[in-house]
Amino acid sequence: MTVKSSSSASALTYSKMRGVVAILTAFMKQKRMGLNDLIQKLAASHSYACKHSEVPAMLHAGPKETETNGNSPSPPPSPTTAQINLGPSSNPQAKPSDFNFLKVIGKGSFGKVLLAKHRSDDQFYAVKVLQKKAILKKKEEKHIMSERNVLLKNVKHPFLVGLHYSFQTADKLYFVLDYINGGELFYHLQRERCFLEPRARFYAAEIASALGYLHSLNIVYRDLKPENILLDRQGHIVLTDFGLCKENIESKDTTCTFCGTPEYLAPEVLHKQPYDRTVDWWCLGAVLYEMLYGLPPFYSRNTAEMYDNILNKPLLLKPNISNAARDLLEGLLQKDRTKRMGAKEDFVDIKGHIFFSPINWIDLNAKKLTPPFNPNVSGPSDLKHFDPEFTEEPVPNSIGRSPDAALMTASVKEASEAFLGFSYAPPIDSFL
């Protein structure tokens, strides 16, 4: 996608966007694009300018990572090495031929997500298949292993996708995940324009519970957006895609990585300042705003203008929501992270807000609350909530087989050695 500058700063309503197919398509493609990919595309085409002095520098900056523990700077990490050894494989017998790969249900920068049926137990899984060469080319080994590590820690939370096990071939990595077919929250939001407040509250509560759990494990999610929020077959939230999670961030720790998705970047991330767990609460505010109004709070088709809006434009709230919702949005979308809702007691601040007073949090986490919307899927083969752009794509023959060792190129062999210890199988009692 090419992002073009626009001399008009007028806001678009969601209803207008629905009437213009080209604009809507561009919006969807931009939202699906990772920040690093967007930066590369924008940096390659010097076709626009922004009045905010920091934005051009951001658009030419790659991701940089430093951490501070208790405000004490620590040295930046050493460059990524060719070997990532997290211990011996716990599931060396797993192989692609164990599965019958049925449909493509998602795509990303490094590979595809496929609906697969295990040949021995007839269970359906979502198998994320990543190309090692693509990962190594973009130096993304750390993010891939971070996703795998986070999945290992969170298989038991009701609103986080579960990893059953992972394995690898010489050229690919495989995540065997829960299969969730109720559709992306983004998909349902596009169809319905916006949600009524009770429905938005239910989803926001389940999302907040998942974020609070991650924070309790000293993990910052960093990439909350409707595309990463799925609905299961009953209509409950399932948070997925942990590639941008940051581990080992305790309550007073900060990190400085410039990453995320443009519409949902917090001001401190754009300012390239140290940030903490409250970045996730900003993102929750942006998603809640989008559920209630149909677009992210500072959205513009011009990405540079959108960044400027996030940094400088006051939050504008139309009068068609409750005072409780207004107060929560103002608290979550506070540009000063030290004053943001959640800055004091993290998730405790969020769940104690009056907006969530109708929510029984114990019943919520036990999935005893009836979801406000039922996706009405007939079974695992019901793909009506997946984008036909994916499901109509043929399944590559290479997905289900291992490369012939005799035909492996030197680059494939190098890739195969860069992910030692990737494979994983959980203890048997994890799923009892």
C-alpha positions as CSV (number, residue, x, y, z in Angstrom):
1,M,0.0,0.0,0.0
2,T,1.2,3.5,-0.8
3,V,0.2,6.1,1.7
4,K,-0.4,9.5,0.0
5,S,-0.4,12.9,1.6
6,S,-3.6,14.8,1.8
7,S,-4.1,18.5,2.0
8,S,-7.5,17.9,3.6
9,A,-7.6,17.4,7.4
10,S,-11.3,16.8,7.5
11,A,-12.4,13.7,9.5
12,L,-14.0,10.8,7.8
13,T,-17.1,9.2,9.3
14,Y,-17.4,5.5,9.2
15,S,-20.6,5.6,7.1
16,K,-18.8,7.6,4.4
17,M,-16.0,5.1,4.3
18,R,-18.5,2.3,3.8
19,G,-19.7,4.1,0.7
20,V,-16.3,4.3,-0.8
21,V,-14.9,0.8,-1.4
22,A,-11.4,2.0,-2.4
23,I,-11.0,3.9,0.8
24,L,-12.3,1.1,3.0
25,T,-9.9,-1.4,1.3
26,A,-7.0,0.9,1.8
27,F,-7.9,1.3,5.5
28,M,-8.2,-2.5,6.0
29,K,-4.8,-3.1,4.3
30,Q,-3.1,-0.4,6.3
31,K,-4.5,-1.9,9.6
32,R,-3.2,-5.3,8.6
33,M,0.2,-4.0,7.9
34,G,2.9,-4.2,10.6
35,L,4.6,-1.0,11.6
36,N,8.0,-2.1,10.4
37,D,6.7,-2.9,7.0
38,L,4.9,0.4,6.9
39,I,8.0,2.3,7.9
40,Q,10.0,0.6,5.1
41,K,7.4,1.5,2.5
42,L,7.1,5.1,3.6
43,A,10.9,5.6,3.9
44,A,11.2,4.2,0.3
45,S,8.8,6.7,-1.1
46,H,9.8,10.3,0.0
47,S,6.3,11.4,-1.2
48,Y,5.0,13.2,1.8
49,A,5.9,15.6,4.6
50,C,4.5,16.2,8.1
51,K,4.3,19.4,10.0
52,H,5.4,17.6,13.2
53,S,9.2,17.7,13.4
54,E,9.6,14.2,14.9
55,V,7.5,12.2,12.4
56,P,10.0,12.2,9.5
57,A,12.7,10.8,11.8
58,M,10.3,8.1,13.0
59,L,9.5,7.0,9.5
60,H,13.2,6.5,8.8
61,A,14.0,4.8,12.1
62,G,14.2,1.1,12.5
63,P,13.2,-0.6,15.8
64,K,15.6,0.0,18.6
65,E,15.4,-1.6,22.0
66,T,16.7,-0.6,25.4
67,E,15.3,-1.3,28.8
68,T,15.4,0.5,32.1
69,N,14.8,-1.3,35.4
70,G,13.7,1.1,38.1
71,N,14.8,4.0,35.8
72,S,18.4,2.7,35.6
73,P,19.6,2.4,32.0
74,S,21.0,-0.9,31.0
75,P,23.2,-1.5,27.9
76,P,21.4,-2.4,24.7
77,P,21.4,-6.1,23.8
78,S,24.1,-7.5,21.6
79,P,23.3,-8.1,18.0
80,T,21.2,-11.2,17.2
81,T,23.4,-14.2,16.8
82,A,23.0,-17.1,14.4
83,Q,22.2,-19.5,17.2
84,I,19.1,-19.2,19.4
85,N,19.3,-22.1,21.8
86,L,16.4,-22.5,24.2
87,G,17.1,-26.1,25.1
88,P,16.5,-29.5,23.5
89,S,13.2,-30.1,21.7
90,S,10.4,-31.6,23.8
91,N,8.6,-32.9,20.8
92,P,11.1,-34.2,18.2
93,Q,8.6,-36.6,16.6
94,A,6.2,-33.9,15.4
95,K,6.3,-33.4,11.6
96,P,4.2,-31.7,8.9
97,S,2.9,-35.0,7.6
98,D,1.0,-35.5,10.9
99,F,-1.5,-33.0,9.6
100,N,-4.0,-32.7,6.7
101,F,-3.8,-29.0,5.8
102,L,-7.2,-27.9,4.7
103,K,-7.5,-24.1,4.2
104,V,-5.4,-20.9,4.5
105,I,-7.1,-18.8,7.2
106,G,-4.6,-16.0,7.7
107,K,-1.4,-14.5,6.3
108,G,1.5,-12.5,7.7
109,S,4.9,-11.2,6.9
110,F,6.7,-14.5,7.4
111,G,4.1,-17.2,6.5
112,K,0.6,-18.4,6.7
113,V,-2.0,-19.7,9.3
114,L,-3.8,-22.8,8.1
115,L,-6.7,-24.9,9.3
116,A,-5.3,-28.4,9.8
117,K,-6.7,-31.7,11.0
118,H,-4.4,-34.0,12.9
119,R,-4.4,-37.4,11.1
120,S,-4.3,-39.5,14.3
121,D,-6.9,-37.8,16.6
122,D,-9.0,-36.0,14.0
123,Q,-8.7,-32.7,16.0
124,F,-8.7,-29.4,14.3
125,Y,-5.9,-26.9,14.9
126,A,-4.7,-23.5,13.6
127,V,-1.2,-24.2,12.4
128,K,1.0,-21.1,12.0
129,V,3.7,-21.9,9.4
130,L,6.6,-19.4,9.2
131,Q,9.4,-19.3,6.7
132,K,12.8,-19.3,8.4
133,K,14.5,-17.5,5.5
134,A,12.0,-14.6,5.6
135,I,12.4,-14.3,9.4
136,L,16.2,-14.3,9.2
137,K,16.2,-11.8,6.3
138,K,14.4,-9.3,8.4
139,K,16.3,-10.2,11.6
140,E,13.1,-11.1,13.4
141,E,14.3,-14.2,15.2
142,K,13.9,-12.5,18.6
143,H,10.2,-11.6,18.0
144,I,9.4,-15.1,16.8
145,M,11.0,-16.7,19.8
146,S,9.3,-14.1,22.0
147,E,5.9,-15.2,20.7
148,R,6.8,-18.9,21.4
149,N,8.0,-18.1,24.9
150,V,4.8,-16.1,25.7
151,L,2.6,-18.8,24.4
152,L,4.3,-21.3,26.7
153,K,3.4,-19.2,29.7
154,N,-0.2,-18.5,28.9
155,V,-1.9,-21.7,27.7
156,K,-4.3,-21.7,30.6
157,H,-5.9,-18.2,30.4
158,P,-9.5,-18.2,29.1
159,F,-9.0,-15.3,26.8
160,L,-5.5,-16.1,25.4
161,V,-4.9,-18.4,22.5
162,G,-3.3,-21.7,23.6
163,L,-0.2,-23.3,22.1
164,H,-0.4,-27.1,22.0
165,Y,3.2,-27.6,20.7
166,S,5.7,-26.3,18.2
167,F,8.1,-28.0,15.9
168,Q,10.3,-27.2,13.0
169,T,11.7,-28.5,9.7
170,A,14.9,-27.3,8.0
171,D,13.1,-24.4,6.4
172,K,9.9,-23.7,8.5
173,L,8.6,-23.2,12.0
174,Y,5.2,-24.6,13.0
175,F,3.0,-23.3,15.9
176,V,0.1,-25.7,16.6
177,L,-2.5,-23.4,18.1
178,D,-6.1,-23.5,19.2
179,Y,-8.4,-23.2,16.3
180,I,-10.7,-20.2,16.7
181,N,-13.3,-19.6,14.0
182,G,-15.7,-16.9,15.3
183,G,-13.9,-14.3,13.3
184,E,-11.7,-11.3,14.0
185,L,-13.3,-8.5,16.1
186,F,-12.2,-6.2,13.2
187,Y,-14.3,-8.3,10.8
188,H,-17.4,-8.0,12.9
189,L,-16.8,-4.3,13.5
190,Q,-16.5,-3.6,9.8
191,R,-19.8,-5.3,9.2
192,E,-21.7,-3.6,11.9
193,R,-20.1,-0.1,11.9
194,C,-19.9,0.1,15.7
195,F,-21.2,-1.8,18.8
196,L,-23.7,-0.8,21.4
197,E,-22.2,0.0,24.7
198,P,-23.0,-3.3,26.5
199,R,-21.4,-5.3,23.8
200,A,-18.3,-3.1,23.8
201,R,-18.1,-3.3,27.6
202,F,-18.2,-7.1,27.5
203,Y,-15.4,-7.3,24.9
204,A,-13.3,-4.6,26.7
205,A,-13.7,-6.5,30.0
206,E,-12.4,-9.8,28.5
207,I,-9.6,-8.0,26.8
208,A,-8.6,-6.1,30.0
209,S,-8.6,-9.4,31.9
210,A,-6.2,-10.9,29.4
211,L,-3.9,-7.9,29.5
212,G,-4.0,-7.9,33.3
213,Y,-3.0,-11.5,33.3
214,L,-0.1,-10.8,30.9
215,H,1.0,-7.9,33.1
216,S,0.9,-10.2,36.1
217,L,3.6,-12.3,34.3
218,N,5.6,-9.2,33.6
219,I,4.7,-9.2,29.9
220,V,3.6,-6.1,28.0
221,Y,1.5,-7.0,24.9
222,R,2.2,-3.9,22.8
223,D,0.1,-4.7,19.7
224,L,-3.5,-4.7,20.8
225,K,-5.8,-4.1,17.8
226,P,-9.1,-5.6,16.5
227,E,-7.2,-7.8,14.0
228,N,-5.5,-9.6,16.9
229,I,-8.7,-10.1,18.8
230,L,-10.7,-13.2,17.8
231,L,-14.1,-14.5,18.8
232,D,-14.5,-18.1,19.7
233,R,-17.5,-20.2,18.6
234,Q,-19.5,-19.0,21.7
235,G,-18.5,-15.3,21.2
236,H,-15.8,-14.9,23.8
237,I,-12.6,-13.0,23.2
238,V,-9.4,-14.8,22.3
239,L,-6.3,-12.6,22.1
240,T,-3.7,-13.9,19.6
241,D,-0.4,-13.0,18.0
242,F,2.3,-12.4,20.6
243,G,5.1,-11.5,18.3
244,L,5.6,-8.0,19.7
245,C,5.2,-8.9,23.4
246,K,8.0,-7.8,25.7
247,E,8.9,-10.1,28.5
248,N,10.4,-9.3,32.0
249,I,8.8,-5.9,32.3
250,E,8.0,-5.5,36.0
251,S,5.8,-2.8,37.4
252,K,8.5,0.0,37.5
253,D,10.3,-1.1,34.4
254,T,10.3,0.6,31.0
255,T,11.3,-0.3,27.4
256,C,12.0,1.9,24.4
257,T,11.2,-0.2,21.3
258,F,9.5,1.7,18.5
259,C,6.9,-0.9,17.4
260,G,3.2,-1.5,17.2
261,T,0.4,-0.7,14.7
262,P,0.1,3.0,13.5
263,E,-3.5,3.6,14.6
264,Y,-2.9,2.4,18.1
265,L,0.6,3.8,19.0
266,A,0.7,5.6,22.3
267,P,2.2,9.1,22.4
268,E,5.2,8.0,24.4
269,V,6.1,5.4,21.8
270,L,5.9,8.0,19.0
271,H,8.0,10.4,21.1
272,K,10.5,7.5,21.4
273,Q,10.4,7.9,25.2
274,P,10.7,5.0,27.7
275,Y,7.3,3.4,28.2
276,D,5.8,0.8,30.5
277,R,2.7,-1.4,30.9
278,T,0.4,1.6,30.5
279,V,1.0,1.4,26.8
280,D,-1.4,-1.5,26.8
281,W,-4.1,0.5,28.5
282,W,-3.8,3.3,25.9
283,C,-4.4,0.6,23.2
284,L,-7.4,-0.7,25.2
285,G,-8.8,2.8,25.1
286,A,-8.2,3.0,21.3
287,V,-9.9,-0.3,20.7
288,L,-12.9,0.6,23.0
289,Y,-13.2,4.0,21.2
290,E,-13.2,2.1,17.8
291,M,-15.9,-0.3,19.0
292,L,-18.1,2.7,20.1
293,Y,-17.4,5.0,17.2
294,G,-16.3,2.9,14.3
295,L,-12.8,4.3,13.8
296,P,-9.7,4.7,16.0
297,P,-9.6,7.9,18.0
298,F,-7.0,9.8,16.0
299,Y,-7.4,8.1,12.6
300,S,-6.4,9.8,9.4
301,R,-5.6,8.2,6.0
302,N,-2.4,10.2,6.0
303,T,-0.2,8.3,8.5
304,A,2.0,11.3,9.3
305,E,-1.1,13.4,10.1
306,M,-2.4,10.6,12.2
307,Y,0.8,10.5,14.2
308,D,0.6,14.3,14.6
309,N,-3.0,13.9,15.9
310,I,-1.9,11.3,18.5
311,L,0.8,13.6,19.7
312,N,-1.1,16.9,19.7
313,K,-4.8,16.7,19.0
314,P,-7.2,16.7,22.0
315,L,-9.4,13.7,22.4
316,L,-12.9,14.4,20.9
317,L,-15.8,12.4,22.2
318,K,-19.2,12.7,20.6
319,P,-22.2,12.8,23.0
320,N,-23.7,9.5,22.1
321,I,-22.1,7.4,24.9
322,S,-22.6,7.3,28.6
323,N,-20.7,9.5,31.1
324,A,-19.0,6.4,32.4
325,A,-17.7,5.5,29.0
326,R,-16.5,9.0,28.4
327,D,-14.7,9.0,31.7
328,L,-13.0,5.7,31.0
329,L,-11.9,6.7,27.5
330,E,-10.5,10.0,28.8
331,G,-8.6,8.0,31.4
332,L,-7.2,5.4,29.0
333,L,-6.4,7.9,26.2
334,Q,-4.5,10.2,28.5
335,K,-1.4,11.3,26.6
336,D,0.7,11.6,29.8
337,R,1.3,7.9,30.8
338,T,1.9,8.8,34.4
339,K,-1.7,10.2,34.6
340,R,-3.2,7.4,32.5
341,M,-5.8,5.0,33.9
342,G,-3.8,2.0,35.1
343,A,-0.7,3.9,36.0
344,K,-1.2,3.4,39.7
345,E,-2.6,-0.1,40.2
346,D,-2.5,-1.5,36.7
347,F,-5.5,-3.8,36.0
348,V,-7.0,-3.1,39.5
349,D,-7.6,0.5,38.3
350,I,-9.4,-0.7,35.2
351,K,-11.7,-3.3,36.6
352,G,-12.7,-0.9,39.4
353,H,-13.9,1.8,37.0
354,I,-17.6,2.6,37.1
355,F,-17.9,1.7,33.4
356,F,-17.3,-2.0,34.4
357,S,-19.7,-2.0,37.4
358,P,-22.1,-4.3,35.6
359,I,-19.3,-6.9,35.2
360,N,-18.8,-9.7,37.7
361,W,-15.1,-10.4,37.1
362,I,-15.1,-13.9,38.6
363,D,-18.0,-15.0,36.4
364,L,-16.4,-13.3,33.4
365,N,-13.1,-15.2,33.8
366,A,-15.1,-18.4,34.3
367,K,-17.0,-17.7,31.0
368,K,-20.3,-17.8,32.9
369,L,-21.4,-14.5,31.3
370,T,-23.4,-14.9,28.1
371,P,-21.6,-13.2,25.2
372,P,-23.7,-10.4,23.6
373,F,-23.1,-11.9,20.1
374,N,-23.0,-15.6,18.9
375,P,-21.0,-16.2,15.8
376,N,-23.3,-19.2,15.0
377,V,-20.7,-21.4,13.5
378,S,-21.9,-24.9,12.6
379,G,-18.5,-26.6,13.3
380,P,-14.8,-26.5,12.5
381,S,-15.4,-26.5,8.8
382,D,-17.5,-23.4,9.0
383,L,-15.3,-20.6,7.6
384,K,-17.9,-17.9,7.0
385,H,-16.1,-15.5,9.4
386,F,-12.7,-15.8,7.6
387,D,-11.7,-13.4,4.8
388,P,-12.2,-15.1,1.4
389,E,-8.9,-13.5,0.4
390,F,-7.3,-16.2,2.6
391,T,-9.7,-19.2,2.3
392,E,-9.8,-19.1,-1.5
393,E,-6.0,-19.3,-1.7
394,P,-4.7,-22.8,-2.5
395,V,-2.8,-24.5,0.2
396,P,0.9,-24.7,-0.8
397,N,2.1,-28.2,-1.3
398,S,5.3,-27.4,0.5
399,I,3.4,-26.7,3.8
400,G,2.9,-30.4,4.6
401,R,6.3,-31.8,3.7
402,S,9.9,-31.5,4.9
403,P,12.6,-30.5,2.4
404,D,14.8,-33.2,1.0
405,A,18.1,-33.0,2.9
406,A,20.1,-33.7,-0.2
407,L,18.5,-30.7,-2.0
408,M,18.9,-28.2,0.9
409,T,20.7,-25.1,-0.1
410,A,23.3,-23.5,2.2
411,S,20.9,-20.7,3.1
412,V,18.2,-23.2,4.2
413,K,20.8,-25.1,6.3
414,E,21.8,-21.8,7.9
415,A,18.1,-21.1,8.6
416,S,17.6,-24.5,10.1
417,E,20.3,-24.0,12.6
418,A,19.1,-20.6,13.8
419,F,16.1,-21.9,15.8
420,L,17.6,-24.6,17.9
421,G,15.2,-25.4,20.8
422,F,12.2,-23.9,19.1
423,S,10.1,-27.1,19.3
424,Y,8.0,-27.5,22.4
425,A,5.3,-29.8,23.8
426,P,3.6,-28.9,27.1
427,P,3.4,-31.2,30.1
428,I,0.5,-33.7,29.7
429,D,-1.4,-32.2,32.6
430,S,-1.6,-28.8,30.9
431,F,-4.6,-29.9,29.0
432,L,-6.4,-32.2,31.6
